[in-house]
Amino acid sequence: MEIPDHPVVEIDLSAIASNWQNACHVFRGAHLGAVLKNDAYGLGASRIAPCLVELGCRNFWVAQFAEGVALREILGAEQSRIYVLHGSGRHSLHDHAAHGLIPVLACLDEVLLASAEASRLGERYRVAIHLDTGLSRLGLDRTQVEVLVEQPHRLDGLIVDAWVTQLMRFDDPRSAECFDQRERFIRWTELLPRADRSLAASTALFTDSSWHFDHARIGSALFGVETAPGFLRNYRPAVTLTAPVLRVQSVPAGTQVGYSGMFKTTAPAMLATLAIGYGDGLPVSLANQGQVFIGGIAAPIVGGISMGLITIDVTRCEPNLVRAGTRAEIYGRHQPLHQLAQAAGISPNALLVPTASLATRVYHTAIAELSQGNEA
Ligand SMILES: *Cc1c(COP(=O)(O)O)cnc(C)c1O
């Protein structure tokens, strides 16, 4: 295969499978769902969803209607459920049902419209309903919940599959705000018609079972992304991003590097230019921050982040390991994603999604090989 002259993201499907199995092992509720929004966090839902189905995953969560339609094409009409997190929006309940999608209704208006459509067409529609317990983003607030409690006929024609809420400090379920939200969620759903309750994302799943409820929705934990330090257990990193060296150059002390001379060498140095930049999703806040790895050795980022280029200091690297065409690891085996994200001052997924979405994807390890591996 020709060596690509641009960023490549390598996705280890067997690591994702192992992370799924690990999460199943931890989860005490009834349904564990996989969140595949934004094309599976940039990693490609069309390759990841079938692997998860093979492992027994039957519940999928996406953000938008169009993503749901595409995922239904991939999964076929069989048993799986696909939830659309952003609500029904401008799509009718009939359209959702036609594609086998369950909207997570995002406000009281959506609930009323859905019920009206059901009564108009003499149908019953399966929906989930989002409750805003504190994030102030999507869902019914307290007064809207009271409307449903006092006027249960507002739900006529709707089969409520799940009550859904999301923690405002998803990266820290032990915070007081999260306890408040959980308390509110329990109180509200006790007053509402009985349905599965869904609160936990990855961190809550790995906190303890008091956060699990009936249906958990996990993304980051599947892809081996640590959204909070140290919460994941027994996980395998699944993603590696690399970019090729275009040029290596030795420079004297006092050399200005990059636009505006954002960096100046203080000693003779060996610099390498990499074919990756903000156009490939690399955050500009990595200017003079963080490092990448070449041949297992850390190479600091020096100067600014250009559209398609960065410069790294490879003075400490083995000279014959760094030449044009050598691939540097941006994140992956030597440097976890969250470490580079921290250097950039952003969350790990804010680094993963754009970089993975824009890179050429290469998948490792077919699911068939995995099951053999498991038997060994
Ligand atoms: C993204 C998202 C999730 C998954 O979160 P992770 O921390 O990646 O597991 C779950 N629920 C909602 C509503 C989300 O937006």
The ligand as a Gaussian input file, in Angstrom:
#p B3LYP/6-31G(d) Opt

LIG

0 1
 C      -22.518000      11.997000      23.941000
 C      -23.591000      11.582000      24.837000
 C      -23.492000      10.389000      25.567000
 C      -22.232000       9.541000      25.585000
 O      -21.283000      10.136000      26.419000
 P      -19.855000       9.464000      26.730000
 O      -19.325000      10.250000      27.864000
 O      -19.046000       9.635000      25.484000
 O      -20.098000       8.047000      27.043000
 C      -24.586000       9.996000      26.323000
 N      -25.713000      10.739000      26.380000
 C      -25.834000      11.900000      25.706000
 C      -27.095000      12.671000      25.825000
 C      -24.786000      12.362000      24.923000
 O      -24.910000      13.530000      24.272000

